[in-house]
Amino acid sequence: MLNNKTIWITGASSGIGEACAYLWAKSPEKVNLILTATRADRLTEVQQECIRLGARCEILPYDLSDPTHIDTLTDNAVALFGRIDIAFLNAGISQRGKTLETDFQVDRKIMDVNFFAPVRITKRLLPKMIEKGGGTIAVTSSIAGRFGFPLRSAYASSKFALYGFFETVHAEYYDENIRVVMVCPGRVRTQISFNALEADGTKHGRMDEGQQKGITAEKAARKIVKAIKQQKPEVLVGGPELLMVYIKRFIPSLSRRLVRQINAT
């Protein structure tokens, strides 16, 4: 039951995070929403729509590439409604650049946003969740967190790392009623390719052809929200490209050959 539960979503100003916020907001089980993203103006628009749909909703704008005040951000999120029942750590940034051409500061920024920010939030949030009797942490990884992918060395690394960290959290704190849901999208039609970082740190600035052919954020959100409610350990979201996850699992040699042939631009 979600009635009166508090849900915190990072990366909530667009794409999957925004679509999930609207689904939770219009649920007959009334929820409290907390929305975090970099763009305060866009976040305010999402907040207003969530309130219109029936949720109590607060916003906490923050740039997760800056680790300085993440502990304070987490404390402020808990203070808004007194607890966090579901944390959907969805914020992320992608990459378009070959390994040797990518500036190390780009590698670092991608790891800061995609890996270290969720880790730091979780370390700060877990004791408070456990004190309240438990909770659910959902984390957006990627099919690029299941196999290496051309032009995505830092991105894939950050998404692989999420699996290692959060599967460990699941194992260590399961008996304290902490549940982890790994959200693993393939191609979803969002702004992630538009906002991806080129090798020199500039924005990619366009939607990739593969991304354009992906499923809608709304379709992805329906599957994700259902999986989080059911506390599934993992949910794969996308289209035919998800087959690569199973090829990697059962025929790894074929997976390696196929990945070498991917046109990732």
C-alpha positions in Angstrom: 0.0 0.0 0.0 1.3 3.5 -0.9 -1.3 5.5 1.0 0.5 8.4 2.8 3.9 7.1 1.7 6.6 9.6 0.9 8.5 9.2 -2.4 11.7 11.1 -3.3 12.6 11.2 -7.0 15.9 12.5 -8.3 16.1 13.4 -12.0 12.5 14.4 -11.7 12.3 17.4 -14.1 12.0 15.3 -17.3 11.9 11.8 -18.9 11.4 8.8 -16.7 11.5 10.7 -13.4 8.8 13.2 -14.5 6.6 10.4 -15.9 6.9 8.4 -12.7 6.1 11.5 -10.6 2.8 12.0 -12.5 1.8 8.3 -12.2 2.4 8.4 -8.4 0.7 11.8 -8.2 -2.6 10.5 -9.7 -2.6 7.3 -7.8 -5.8 6.7 -5.8 -3.4 6.0 -2.9 -2.4 9.5 -1.9 1.3 10.0 -1.7 3.8 12.7 -0.7 6.3 13.5 -3.5 9.7 15.2 -3.2 11.3 16.1 -6.5 14.9 16.9 -7.1 16.7 17.9 -10.3 19.1 20.6 -11.5 16.6 22.9 -13.3 14.5 24.6 -10.6 12.1 26.3 -13.1 11.3 23.0 -14.9 11.0 21.3 -11.5 8.4 23.9 -10.4 6.3 23.1 -13.5 6.4 19.3 -12.6 5.5 20.1 -9.0 2.5 22.1 -10.1 1.2 19.3 -12.3 1.7 16.8 -9.5 -0.3 19.0 -7.1 -3.0 19.3 -9.7 -3.2 15.5 -10.0 -3.7 15.2 -6.3 -0.4 14.7 -4.5 1.3 16.7 -1.9 4.5 17.8 -3.6 7.7 19.6 -2.6 10.8 20.4 -4.6 14.5 20.4 -3.7 16.5 21.6 -6.7 20.1 20.4 -6.6 23.0 19.6 -9.0 24.2 16.2 -8.0 27.5 16.6 -9.6 28.4 18.8 -6.6 28.9 16.4 -3.6 29.3 19.3 -1.1 25.8 19.5 0.3 24.3 16.1 -0.6 24.1 15.1 3.1 22.2 18.3 3.8 20.0 17.7 0.7 19.1 14.2 2.1 18.4 15.5 5.6 16.1 18.2 4.1 14.2 15.6 2.0 13.6 13.5 5.1 12.5 16.6 7.1 9.8 17.7 4.6 7.4 14.9 5.5 9.3 13.2 8.4 10.4 10.1 6.5 11.3 8.7 3.1 9.5 5.4 2.2 10.7 5.1 -1.4 13.8 6.8 -2.8 13.9 6.6 -6.6 17.5 7.6 -7.4 17.0 8.2 -11.1 19.2 11.2 -12.0 21.9 10.4 -14.5 24.1 11.7 -17.3 25.3 9.8 -20.4 28.4 10.1 -22.6 29.4 10.1 -26.2 33.2 9.7 -26.6 35.9 7.0 -27.2 37.9 6.1 -24.1 41.2 7.7 -25.1 39.5 10.8 -26.4 37.4 11.5 -23.3 38.8 14.0 -20.8 39.2 12.6 -17.3 37.0 15.4 -15.9 34.2 14.0 -18.0 34.8 10.6 -16.5 34.8 12.1 -13.0 31.6 14.1 -13.5 29.7 11.1 -14.9 30.8 9.0 -11.9 29.9 11.8 -9.5 26.3 12.1 -10.8 25.6 8.4 -11.7 27.4 6.6 -8.9 28.7 8.6 -6.0 25.6 10.8 -5.6 23.3 7.7 -5.2 25.9 6.1 -2.9 26.1 9.2 -0.7 22.4 9.7 -0.5 21.9 6.0 0.4 24.5 6.1 3.2 22.8 9.1 4.7 19.3 7.8 4.1 19.6 4.2 5.2 19.8 4.7 9.0 16.7 6.9 8.9 14.8 4.3 6.8 15.8 1.5 9.1 14.8 3.6 12.2 11.3 4.0 10.6 11.0 0.2 9.9 12.4 0.0 6.4 11.9 1.3 2.9 12.6 0.8 -0.8 15.5 2.2 -2.7 15.1 2.1 -6.5 18.0 3.0 -8.7 18.2 3.7 -12.4 21.0 1.7 -14.0 21.0 0.8 -17.7 21.5 -2.1 -20.0 24.9 -0.4 -20.4 25.4 -1.6 -16.8 25.1 -5.2 -18.0 27.7 -5.0 -20.9 30.3 -2.6 -22.1 29.1 -0.3 -24.9 31.1 1.8 -27.5 31.5 5.5 -26.7 30.2 4.9 -23.1 33.2 3.9 -21.1 32.5 6.1 -18.1 28.7 5.8 -18.4 28.9 2.0 -18.5 31.4 1.9 -15.6 29.0 4.0 -13.5 26.1 1.8 -14.2 28.0 -1.4 -13.6 29.1 0.1 -10.2 25.5 0.7 -9.2 24.8 -3.0 -9.5 27.7 -3.9 -7.3 26.9 -1.3 -4.6 23.1 -1.7 -4.4 23.0 -5.5 -4.7 25.3 -5.5 -1.6 23.0 -3.1 0.2 20.1 -5.4 -0.6 22.0 -8.4 0.9 23.3 -6.6 4.0 20.0 -4.9 5.0 17.3 -7.2 3.7 16.6 -8.4 7.3 16.0 -4.8 8.3 13.2 -4.5 5.7 15.3 -2.6 3.1 14.4 -3.5 -0.4 16.4 -2.6 -3.6 14.9 -2.3 -7.1 17.4 -2.0 -9.9 15.8 -0.2 -12.8 17.5 -1.2 -16.1 16.3 0.8 -19.1 17.3 0.2 -22.7 16.2 2.7 -25.3 13.7 5.2 -23.8 12.7 8.4 -25.7 14.0 10.9 -23.2 16.5 13.8 -23.3 19.4 11.6 -22.1 21.3 11.6 -25.4 20.6 15.3 -25.9 22.2 16.1 -22.5 25.0 13.5 -22.8 28.6 14.7 -22.5 31.0 14.7 -25.5 34.6 13.8 -25.0 35.5 17.4 -24.2 32.6 17.9 -21.8 30.3 19.8 -24.1 26.7 18.7 -24.6 25.9 16.1 -27.3 23.0 18.4 -28.2 20.9 16.0 -30.3 18.7 12.9 -29.9 20.3 9.8 -31.2 18.5 7.7 -33.8 18.3 4.7 -31.5 16.9 6.8 -28.7 14.3 8.3 -31.0 13.1 4.8 -31.8 12.8 3.9 -28.1 9.7 3.5 -26.0 8.1 6.5 -24.5 8.9 7.7 -21.0 5.3 7.1 -20.0 5.4 3.5 -21.1 8.6 3.0 -19.2 7.2 4.7 -16.1 4.2 2.4 -16.0 6.5 -0.7 -15.8 8.9 1.0 -13.3 6.2 2.2 -10.9 4.6 -1.3 -10.9 8.0 -2.9 -10.2 8.8 -0.5 -7.4 5.4 -1.2 -5.8 6.0 -4.9 -6.0 9.6 -4.5 -4.8 11.0 -6.5 -7.7 14.8 -6.9 -7.5 15.2 -5.8 -11.1 13.1 -4.5 -13.9 14.2 -4.3 -17.6 12.5 -1.5 -19.5 12.7 -1.1 -23.3 12.2 -2.9 -26.5 14.1 -5.5 -28.6 17.5 -4.2 -27.4 16.8 -5.9 -24.0 17.6 -9.2 -25.7 21.3 -8.2 -25.4 21.0 -8.6 -21.6 20.1 -12.3 -22.1 22.7 -12.9 -24.8 25.4 -11.5 -22.5 24.1 -13.8 -19.7 23.9 -17.0 -21.7 26.1 -16.5 -24.7 28.8 -14.0 -23.7 31.1 -14.7 -26.6 28.3 -13.7 -29.0 27.5 -10.7 -26.9 31.1 -9.4 -27.3 30.9 -9.8 -31.1 27.6 -8.0 -31.3 28.8 -5.1 -29.1 31.8 -4.5 -31.4 29.4 -4.0 -34.3 27.1 -1.5 -32.5 26.8 2.0 -34.1 26.6 3.9 -30.8 26.4 7.5 -32.3 
